């Protein structure tokens, strides 16, 4: 008997919280149950709208499909029951791969899951298995942060990665859509993208366009971005600051809903300046700080 591949700790913990057992599901000719795994029609399954992965290689899916045809499905997908069938939670690549070989049935484990749990499981499964590119991972983790109220420590715990990794990946959300697209297309490296994080979106686009056209190295982009002028690029003047300080400044501005400026020395000491335009706005800021 083949052993199923172990799940990551975050996903395993999420799955262990579900109360519904597959043994409690009604069996039928199409839903035949063996050791907690059921065979269900592929066309009864719909895609999870919270699935963070957007790009799938047709060549890779075809190769996976041929492997499944040869050795069988080694691991079931994870789904939840819906009114019209099932919704995929984890295992979309396997689901898509089996469609390439025109398989009618697929092995699955059915669990209970609300919308939040379903989204978290889909994200955790993808991040743990390293199936997302950097931008997809960034957007997925940011969704956990902004929509589901998870802080960086919580996210790190669930996906099984360090807090510093979570923070660095989420910083990519400060990139312009243009730079994100070029990173996803493989036209620039992660180093190029990180080098322009503290610049405005317009400056990011101008510098990255030049980097691609002139095949500039990460080190060259770093030097230009850190300098106070882009004399050989677009004659843009930009005062730069520590990327981590700039990230925290933007994050604090978003949280308080007020323009915030952080001034920090090399030793870590500094000041925080919060701008407000009325007493009512100040009272609102104070309430947010007290929360």
C-alpha positions, 0 to 999 in steps of 0.5 A: 500500500502506498503511503500518502505524503505528509501534510505540512504542520500548518495545513495538518493543524487546520485539517485536524480542527474540522469536525466532519469525518468522511465516514459520515458522508453518504456513500453512493456509486459515484462517491465510493469510500475507502479508508476515509477517501472517496472517489468523486466525479471530476466534473462535480468539483469547482475551483476554490475562489480563494485559491492563490495560485493563478498560473499553471504550466500546461506542460507541467500539468500534462507531465503530471497527468501522464505520471498519474496515469502510469503510477496512479494518484498517490495523494487525494485532493481535499474538498468540501461539500457544496449544494451542487457538488464539491469545492476544491480546497487543496490539490488543484494541480492534481485536479487539473492534471487528471483532466488532461488525461480525461479521468472521470473520477478522482480520489478526495477527502471531504472535510467541513470548512467555512469560507475563512477556513477554506481560504486559509487552507488553500493558501497554506497548502500552496505556500507550504508546497512551494507552488506559488511564485513570489508575487502569488505568495505575497498576495496570498499572505497579504490576504491572510493579513488584511482580510482575515486579521492574522498578524505576521507571527500567526501567518509564519506559524500556519505556513511553517516559515520564519517571520522574517520570510513572511515580512520580506515577501509581504513587502513585495506588495509595495511594488507597482503592477508593472514590476510585479508582472515583470517579476512573474514573467521572469524578466527580472530577478527578485533582487531587482524588485527588492531594490526598487521597493522604496521608490514611487510606482512611477520611478519603479517602472522607469528604472525596471524598464531600463534594467530590462532594456539594458540588461542591468545587474541587481547591483547596478539597480541597487546603486541607482536606486540608493543614489539621490539621482537617476542621471543616466536613467530619467533624471529623477531625484529621490530621497531614499531611506532604509527599506524596513523603515519605509515599509513600517512607515507605510504600514503604520499610515495604513493602520492609523489612516493618517500620514506617518513619518518615521525618522530613525538613526543607524542605532535604531533610535528615532521619532514618529511623526503623525499628521492630522488636520482636525481634533476629530481626526486626532481623536480617531487616531488615538482610538486606533492606537488604544485598540 
